[in-house]
Amino acid sequence: MPKKEKNKFKDNIILKEMSFFVLVLFWILLIFFKKQLPTAVQIILFIVLVLLTIFGLIWLNKAFFGITKDKE
């Protein structure tokens, strides 16, 4: 039987933290440049960032609390 290959990015908490930090930087940039963007672009970017933030928080919680689909 083939061994299960682990995805190194999936298991690396530091990379997950850095990706969440980049997401926070995107929020800061969007808020800072909000007045320079058209209204439609603002709405689209805010919706995308909210969805990415929710996904990122769930992803980080799985990393820190060890929630996985595998029951071993």
Residue, then its C-alpha position, 0 to 999 in steps of 0.5 A: m500500500p502506498k504511504k500517505e505523503k504529508n503536505k509540508f505546507k499543511d503541517n507547517i504552522i508558521l506558514k499558516e501564521m504568515s499567510f494569515f498575517v498577509l491577509v491582515l496586511f491586505w485588510i490594512l491596505l484595503i482600508f487605507f486605500k478605500k477612498q481611491l477605489p470605486t464603490a463596486v470594487q470596494i464591495i467586491l474586495f470586502i466580500v472576498l476578504v471577509l470570506l478569506t478571513i473566515f476560511g483563514l480563521i478556521w484553517l488556523n484553528k485546525a492547525f493549532f487545535g489539531i482538528t483533522k478528518d483522520k481518526e487514528 
